[in-house]
């Protein structure tokens, strides 16, 4: 859900940082992947210095760790961390839904409805991912709480390690559209308590799909 386009281009280090974030979010850089400065600099068409800066930023975000005899690698999340991340996401985005029920403008509610309609109509996975991300970002903005926005964005950076959206799983996109629609009904009714409960349920549903996908892999979850 994190919007990497918000990161300023500025120095080459910021551009490299954004590129690497995008590659992590797409699943091009998987957990455990080594980040070799020389290879990355050549691929991105820049010098090693901005690549080194980008890796340091990713390490500060908690996305990169230094592994003995391997160097900088994309972090591997264990089962407990995945559980904790989704628990916090349910809390934060549930709060966002409750605040949005009070503070969202009619225009913002119309935009949420339009995004969900587009999500329901598309069969393109990449577009579905973008529309779903924009739906959640729009709802977060509608909550009108800058500290909440910062907290959610920080959490979402770590979630990028898990790779592509759970919408890739069978029937999840359809279920997400239905869950969004129920949430929209609560927002339009200005029912903050119901909106929060529905958003928590929405995140928990995504969490169950994520855990199922992780269990289905050949490697144990703490090696994903």
Secondary structure, 3 states (H helix, E strand, C coil): CCCHHHCCCCCHHHHHHHHHHHHHHHCCCCCCCECCHHHHHHHHCCCHHHHHHHHHHHHHHCCEEEECCCEEEECCCCHHHHHHHHHHHHHHHHHHHHHHHHHCCHHHHHHHHHHHHHHHHCCCHHHHHHHHHHHHHHHHHHCCCHHHHHHHHHHHHHHHHHCCCHHHCCCHHHHHHHHHHHHHHHHHCCCHHHHHHHHHHHHHHHHHHHHHHHHCCCCCHHHC
